[in-house]
Amino acid sequence: MECRNCGKIVEGNFCSHCGQDSKVSRINLPNFFNQVSENVFILNKGFFYTLINLFIRPGHSIRDFLNGKRKYHFKPIAYLLVFSSIYFLISRIAEQNTLIDDLVSGFFSYDPDNKNEIPPSLTWFSSNYAYTALLLLPIFSFASFIAFFKYRRSYLEHIVINAYITGQQAIFYSIFISLEIFITHDILEVIPVILSITYTFWVISQLFTEGNRIIKIFRSILTYIIYMVLSSAFLLIFANIKMMVG
């Protein structure tokens, strides 16, 4: 048997060269939770390996993980939770709105400073950014699964892909929201949005090597369109939960 991480011949349950489990398989429902969320709050050497690679070769690094090279990768759900939590903490220190605050207040046309006007079922979203990002992840992943269906990556694999992307985007937002502590300018709110979308295009172009680059950009835009429709419906449902139950 060949090790999916280093390519060496494996005899037994673990590779004698790199130490990876020899039973690594394509991500599916039975092994999903173990593969993506094991050791959520333990920062091991894989954390920095993943952080660096998601900056310099993101699509290639994610494809390596999906194809079985997982020994040195930090788990995707853990990665998302760590940086989403950091982003939320910095936003509170800087006394700035998070992306979720702006989404909720903007979509429902409420004043973000007047929490009494926001439906109670939605205040939880603003107060728990990391878990909100986690809840919205399956929706965005469904959108990308539909838009990139021809590339034959499963829905669970799209969750992995977007967990890494979302975690990395949280880094961008953390950097620029930190700058707002010292500099006040509207451009600091626009740049991370553009940077995050551009980063998604970059990841997709590396991850899915087949096909025309322009078509892949179009599919990425389609992903965001589908996501906005589905997430809006999701927020509307939660906004009316109390009314529906009552």
C-alpha positions in Angstrom: 0.0 0.0 0.0 1.3 3.5 -0.9 1.2 6.3 1.7 -1.0 9.1 0.5 1.1 11.7 2.3 4.7 10.8 1.2 4.2 8.1 -1.5 6.3 5.5 0.3 5.2 1.9 0.7 3.3 1.3 3.9 3.3 -1.9 5.9 0.9 -1.8 8.9 -1.4 0.9 10.2 1.0 3.9 10.0 3.6 5.0 7.5 7.2 4.4 8.9 8.5 7.4 7.0 6.0 10.2 7.8 3.8 8.7 10.4 0.4 9.2 8.7 -2.4 6.7 9.2 -2.4 4.2 6.3 -6.2 4.1 6.3 -6.7 7.7 5.0 -9.4 7.7 2.4 -11.5 10.3 0.5 -13.6 12.4 2.8 -17.0 10.9 3.3 -19.7 10.9 6.0 -18.4 8.2 8.3 -14.9 9.8 8.6 -16.0 13.5 8.1 -16.1 14.6 11.8 -12.9 12.9 12.7 -11.1 14.3 9.7 -12.2 17.9 10.0 -12.7 18.6 13.7 -10.2 16.4 15.7 -8.2 18.4 18.3 -10.1 21.6 17.6 -8.4 23.7 20.2 -4.9 22.2 20.1 -2.4 24.2 18.1 0.2 21.7 16.8 3.0 22.1 14.2 0.4 21.6 11.5 -1.2 24.9 12.4 1.8 27.0 11.1 2.4 24.7 8.1 -1.3 25.2 7.1 -1.1 29.0 7.8 1.9 29.5 5.6 0.7 27.3 2.8 -2.7 28.9 2.7 -0.9 32.2 2.0 1.6 31.0 -0.6 -0.1 28.0 -2.4 -3.7 27.8 -1.0 -5.4 25.8 -3.8 -2.6 23.3 -4.1 -2.4 22.9 -0.3 -6.2 22.2 0.0 -6.0 19.8 -2.9 -3.2 17.9 -1.1 -5.4 17.6 2.0 -8.4 16.4 0.0 -6.2 13.8 -1.8 -4.9 12.3 1.4 -1.8 14.3 2.4 -3.1 15.3 5.8 -0.2 14.5 8.2 1.0 18.1 8.3 -2.3 19.9 7.9 -4.2 21.6 10.7 -7.9 20.5 10.6 -10.1 22.8 8.5 -13.0 23.3 11.0 -10.5 24.0 13.8 -8.7 26.5 11.5 -12.0 28.3 10.8 -12.9 28.5 14.5 -9.5 29.7 15.6 -9.3 32.7 13.2 -13.0 33.5 13.4 -12.7 33.7 17.2 -9.6 36.0 16.8 -11.5 38.2 14.4 -14.4 38.5 16.7 -12.2 39.3 19.7 -10.3 42.0 17.8 -13.6 43.6 16.6 -14.7 43.9 20.2 -11.4 45.4 21.3 -11.6 47.9 18.3 -15.3 48.5 18.9 -16.0 47.8 15.3 -18.8 45.7 13.6 -17.9 42.3 12.3 -19.0 41.2 8.8 -21.9 39.4 10.4 -23.0 42.6 12.2 -23.1 44.5 9.0 -24.9 41.6 7.2 -27.6 41.4 9.8 -28.1 45.1 10.3 -27.8 45.9 6.6 -30.1 43.2 5.3 -32.9 43.9 7.8 -32.3 47.7 7.7 -31.8 48.0 11.4 -29.5 50.4 13.3 -26.5 48.2 14.5 -26.2 50.3 17.6 -29.8 49.7 18.6 -29.8 46.0 19.5 -33.4 46.2 20.8 -34.7 46.5 17.2 -32.9 43.4 16.0 -35.0 40.2 16.3 -33.9 38.3 19.4 -33.2 35.2 17.3 -30.6 37.2 15.3 -28.7 38.8 18.2 -27.1 35.5 18.8 -25.5 35.6 15.3 -23.8 38.9 16.0 -22.6 37.8 19.5 -21.2 34.5 18.3 -19.3 35.2 15.1 -17.2 32.0 15.1 -20.3 29.8 15.4 -22.2 31.9 12.9 -19.4 31.4 10.4 -19.6 27.7 11.1 -23.4 27.7 10.6 -23.1 29.6 7.3 -20.3 27.3 6.1 -22.7 24.5 4.9 -24.7 27.1 3.0 -21.7 28.6 1.2 -20.4 25.1 0.5 -23.7 24.0 -1.0 -23.5 27.1 -3.3 -20.0 26.2 -4.4 -20.9 22.5 -4.8 -23.7 23.5 -7.2 -21.5 26.1 -9.1 -18.5 23.7 -9.4 -20.5 20.5 -9.8 -18.6 19.4 -13.0 -15.4 19.1 -11.0 -16.7 16.1 -9.1 -15.8 17.2 -5.6 -18.3 16.0 -3.0 -20.3 18.3 -0.8 -18.3 17.4 2.2 -15.1 18.2 0.3 -16.5 21.6 -0.5 -17.1 22.1 3.3 -13.4 21.4 3.8 -12.4 23.8 1.0 -14.5 26.6 2.3 -13.6 26.1 5.9 -9.9 26.8 5.0 -11.0 29.8 2.8 -13.2 31.3 5.5 -10.5 30.9 8.1 -8.0 32.7 5.9 -10.5 35.5 5.1 -10.9 36.0 8.8 -7.2 36.8 9.0 -7.6 39.5 6.4 -10.6 41.0 8.3 -8.6 40.8 11.5 -5.7 42.7 10.1 -7.7 45.6 8.6 -10.0 45.9 11.6 -6.9 46.2 13.8 -5.8 49.1 11.6 -9.1 50.8 12.3 -8.0 51.2 15.9 -5.3 53.7 14.6 -6.7 54.8 11.3 -10.2 55.9 10.4 -11.1 55.6 6.7 -13.9 53.9 4.8 -11.3 52.2 2.5 -10.3 49.9 5.4 -13.7 48.3 5.2 -13.7 47.9 1.5 -10.2 46.4 1.0 -10.6 43.2 3.0 -13.9 42.5 1.2 -12.1 42.8 -2.2 -9.1 40.9 -0.9 -11.3 38.0 0.4 -13.2 37.6 -2.9 -9.9 37.8 -4.9 -8.4 35.2 -2.6 -11.4 32.9 -3.3 -10.8 33.3 -7.0 -7.1 32.5 -6.5 -7.8 29.3 -4.5 -10.3 28.1 -7.1 -7.9 28.7 -9.9 -5.2 26.6 -8.2 -7.6 23.9 -6.8 -9.5 23.2 -10.0 -6.8 23.1 -12.7 -9.1 21.9 -15.5 -11.1 24.4 -17.7 -11.0 28.0 -18.7 -10.0 30.5 -16.0 -12.7 33.0 -17.0 -15.3 30.2 -16.7 -14.0 29.4 -13.2 -14.3 33.1 -12.2 -17.9 33.1 -13.5 -18.6 30.0 -11.4 -17.1 31.7 -8.4 -19.4 34.7 -8.9 -22.3 32.3 -9.3 -21.3 30.8 -5.9 -21.6 34.1 -4.2 -24.9 34.8 -5.9 -26.4 31.5 -4.8 -24.9 32.0 -1.3 -26.5 35.4 -0.9 -29.9 34.1 -1.9 -29.7 31.1 0.4 -28.2 32.9 3.4 -30.8 35.7 3.1 -33.5 33.0 3.3 -31.7 31.4 6.2 -31.6 34.7 8.1 -35.2 35.5 7.3 -36.3 32.2 8.7 -34.4 32.8 12.0 -35.7 36.3 12.2 -39.2 34.9 12.2 -38.7 31.9 14.4 -40.1 33.5 17.5 -43.2 34.7 15.6 -43.6 31.2 14.0 -43.4 29.4 17.3 -45.7 31.9 19.0 
